[in-house]
Amino acid sequence: MRRSSKSWFLPLVLLGALVLGNVCATASMAQQPDPIEQALAASRATGAPMLVIAGRETCPNCQNLLKQLGQRDLARLTTGVIPLKVNVDEPQWQAWAAQYGRPNGTTLPFVYLIRADGETLHSHSGPMDSAQLATVLAGQLQLAGRPINPRQAEAISQAVSAAEEAVEQEDPAGAVRELQPLKQLGELGQLGSFAEPALKADELVARLGAQVQERLGDVSQRIESEDDAMQACFDVVQAKRIFAAIPAIDATINPIFTELRRNRELRETLAEAQAIDRAVRQCESNSTRQRGLEALQRIIDESPGTPAATLAQAQFDRYEAQ
């Protein structure tokens, strides 16, 4: 009797343990989750790459490679890799090959290392000994990013959700505050993982950076206008403060801020913008909001009719209403 195709599929295993086993041949496909989809979902969620062995049970090279994967000298490299076996005689292989391509060559097994974002880091046709496989894994796993655990994934997802809500409310400072705890996992904007939650966090930082560049892109022209110089300086000062925690964004602000500081004609305007921003920073916290409002009121009273007073009044009205 023909054996079930699922005897060659490797079900999802605990991350960090390479367990080469079979799914019960008597269970129907409808009753079991699709192992390929399970592995893909686990890879996307954790950032762990997939090591895929495509072959058949009657292939000696395939069976030999599977035995090699269980050897102790490869355990260090295969820890944290999600393993998957695919039967090349079943329809699932055609779908796999259509998405990830076929290695150069026709000799089984076909070996793939697939990064969590879907990029093929390596593909190979034919037998491999332990040394060859170890060389491939040691080289390519450096490009696979680092996996994250479920607790980290949840923390990232919650931070991104809260930060996106702050962005919708036009509160970039709030967005950065929500993202700041992720600094313990890596540099904001470059978390170093290809897990979906980490990629979403990096993408959000990129969007924030694009917004900053759009807002500050015409600063050089705006400071030439007496009516807009104060607002332009304030925008730069505020961006410098808010995004100091994100090196990739801060690096784009630094040249603009340095240009303002070197402009002797703008020293007073820049100093006033910094004073207003310090008051605004106090207003952003409930515990110091009153002091911030008082600081803004002093600027309004001491410089009536000036661009600084106009800007301070606008900020005073904004935070007094909160």
N, C-alpha and C positions, 0 to 999 in steps of 0.2 A: 504494500500500500504506500502511496506517495505521502511523504511526511509534510506536515504543515509548514508553510513558508515561515511561520513565526519562530520555528526552531533556530533560525539563523539570526533573527532580530535580537538585539540586546536591549532589555528594558532599562529604564532610567535607574541609575544606582546612586548611592550616597556620594556626594561630591568628595573627591579625595581618595576614593577607593576604586580600583579598577577590578571589577568583578565580571568575569566572562561566564555568563550562564545562559540558559535557554528558557524561553517562555513555554509554558505547558502546551504541548502539541494538540491537546484535545480541546483547548479553549477556543471559542470562536473569536474572529477579529472584532466583531461588534461588541463583544463583552470586555475586550481589553483596550485600553488607550493605545493609540498608535505610538509605538516606541520612537519613531523618527520625530514625530511632533513633540513627544515628551522631551527628547534630547535637545531639540531646537529651542523649546521653551525654557528648559533649564539653563541652556547656554546664554540665551538672551537675558534671563533674569539675574544670573550670577556673574556673567562675563567670562566664565570658564570656556576655553575652546573645546571643540569636539574632535576626537580622534576616531575616524571612521574607517572601518575595514570592510570593503565590498568584495564578496567572493561567494563561494558555495561550499557546502559541507564535504563534497567529494574532491575538493581541491587540496592536495597535500601541502602546497605552498601556503595556502590560507590557514590551514590548521597549524602548521609549523610557526607561522607568525603569531598566532594567538597564544601558543605556548610560550613564545619568547616574551610576549607582553607580560606574562605572569612571573617572569624571572625577577629576582631580587635586585639585580643591577639596574633595571629599568624603573623600579618602583619610585625612585626619587623624582624622575622626570614625568612619570604618568600620574603622580599625585596632583589632584586639582584639574585633571582632564576628564571630560565626559566622554566615555566610550560608546561606540555604536557599531553594530554589525548589520550589514545590508546584504540581502540575497540578490545576486545579479540575475537570477532566473525569474524574479517576481516583478509585477508592475511597479512596485515602489522604487525599484532601481531606475526604471526609465524616467520617473519623475525627478529622482535625485540627479541623474546625469543631465537632464534637461536644465536644471537650475545651476549645478556646480560644474558641469562639463565632465569630460572623460580625460584621464591622464594620457600622456603620450605613450602609446604601447597598448598591447592587447593581452598581456600576460597577467593572470590573477596572482595575488590579490591586488585590488586597487586601494591605495591608502591615501586618505585625505586628513589634513589638519585644517579645520574650519574655525576662523575667529568668530567671536560672539556676534559681531555685526554682519556676518555672512561672507566676509572675504576669505577666499581660499589662500591660506598661507603656504600650503604645500600639497602636491599631489604626485603620486608615484605609481608605476605599474610594475608588478613583478615581485619576486621574493626579496626580502631584506633580512640581513642578519642583525644581531643585537647591536653591534657596533654602528652599523649604518643607521638604524632606527634611532639610536641614542644621539648620533650626530645631528640628524634632522630635527629631533625634538629640542635638543639643547640650543640650536640656532634659531629655530622658528618660534619657540615659546617666548623668546624675548620680545617678539612683535605682537604677542597675543594680549598684552595688557594684564592687569592683575584681577583675579576674581574678587568678588565681594560676598559676604555672607548675608543671610536673610535679614538680620538685624540692621546691617549697614544699608541694604537695599531699601528697607522700610524708612530708615532715617532720611535717606536721600530723597525718596519719593515725597515724604511729608514736607521736607524743606523746599523742594521745587514747587509743590502745590501752593504752599504759603507764599513763596516769593512771587509766583505768577499772579496770585491774587493782589499782592502789593503793587505789581506792575500795572495791573488793570486799574487800580485806584490812583495811578500816577504818583506812586510813592517809591522812588528808586532806593532811597535810604532804607525803607522797610524791607525791600527785596534783598538788599545786601545783608541786612541783619539776619534775615531768615536763612540765608545761604552760609553765613559765617561759620556755624558749627561744622560744616563739611570740610573746613580747613584741616581738621585732624585726619581726614582721609587722603588729602592731597591738595595741590594748588587749585584754587577755584578757577574753573574754566579748563583745567587740564588734570582731571582726577586720575587719569592713567588707567581707566577701566573701560572695556567695551560693553559692559552690562547696560541694558536699556536705561535704568534709572540714572546711571552716571552720565550716559550720553545726553540724556535730557537736561541734566544739570549743566553740562558743558555748553549745550546749545542755548540755554537760557542766558548764560553769561555772555555768549557771543552776541545774542540779541541786545543785551544791555550795552555792550560795547559799541554796537552799531548805532544805537540810539544816542550814545554820548558823542560819537564822531559826527553824527548828523547835526546835533545841537551845537557843537563847538566848531564845526567845519568852517564857518564864516567869521570867526572871532576877529581875525585880522582886519576884516572890512568893517565890522561893527564898532571896533574901538576908535575908528576914524570919525564916527558920528558922535557928536557931543550928547545927543539925546539917548544913544544906545550904549555908550561906553560903560556906564555903571552896570547895566544889566549884563553886558558881556563879561565884565570882570567878575560879577557875582556868579554867573553860570560856571565860569572856570573854577573859581574858588570852591564853590559848592561841590562840583564834580570831583575835584581833587580830594576833598574830605570824604565824600561818600564812597568813592571807589578805590581808596587807598588800600583796602583789604584785598583787592583783586589785581595782582601784578600786571596781568595782560592788558587791563583797561587803564590802570594807572600809568603804564608806560606810554600810552597814547596821549595822556593829558599832560605829562611832565614837560614836553617841549613847548606847549602852548602857555603853560603856567610860567615857565622860565622866560619866555618872550615878554610876558606882561611885567615880570619883576625887573627886567632890564630896561624897560621903557620909563625913562625918568619923568616924562610928562604924565604918566599914569600912576605914579607912586601914591598920591593922595587918594585917587579913585580906588586903587587896589586896596589900600588900607581901610577905607570905608566899607568896601565890599566884604573884607575879612571880618570887620566888626559886626556887620549885619549877619554874616554867616554864623559867627559865634553865638549870637543871640538866637538865631534860628535853631541851632543845635540844642540849645537849652529848651526851646519851645517844643522840640520833638519828644521830650520826656515829661510825663505828668508831674514828676517830682520837682522839676526845675522850670516848668513852663512859665510860672509867674515871674521869675527872675528874667527869663528871656523876653517876656512882654515888656517888662520895665526897661530893659536895655534898648529895645526897639523904640520905646516911647522917648527915651533920652535923645536918641539920634534924630527923631522927628522934631523934638523941641529945640535942639541945638543947631539944626541945619534946615530951618524952614524954607520951603520953596526950591530946594536943591534936588538933583536926581537921587541922592542918598536918602533924603527924607521921603521922596515918593516911593522908592523901593522898600524902605523900612515900613512905611504905612501899609503897603500891599501885603507884606509879610505879617504885620501886626493884625490886620483884619483877618487874614487866613487862619491864624492860630487862636485868636480870641474867640472865633466862632466854634472852635472844637470843644 
